[in-house]
Amino acid sequence: MCNSALSCCSDKVMVQDKVCTNWQFTAAGTQTVYADNLAQIITGTGYVKIESSTGAITVTFIRNAATIQTIIIPAGSSTSFTVGRFDTINLTAIAAAQGEFCITIRYNL
């Protein structure tokens, strides 16, 4: 209940989940490392770490099949990110590679 002359927002239930996984490419290719199955507007903070690779890895954030942000990670490196309004995250490698992906997502129920 709002007892103020200021406008009030309705109560929201925020949820936070963390997902971590190892990824591996035996050759050049693309793989999905995260897909939203809730059809919610989400925000995610995380990192992609390359443990071994001879080439760069591209991280692509997608919403409704359209690319909204791309990050290129040089071989032997890592990056962190905070991105909102996406539903899928793909990794693309130009050669054999392996590493770790971790994301904490937040969304309203």
Secondary structure, 3 states (H helix, E strand, C coil): CCCCCCCCCCCCCEEEEEEEEEEEECCCEEEEEEECCCCCCCEEEEEEEEEEECCCEEEEEEECCEEEEEEEECCCCEEEEEEECCCEEEEEECCCEEEEEEEEEEEEC
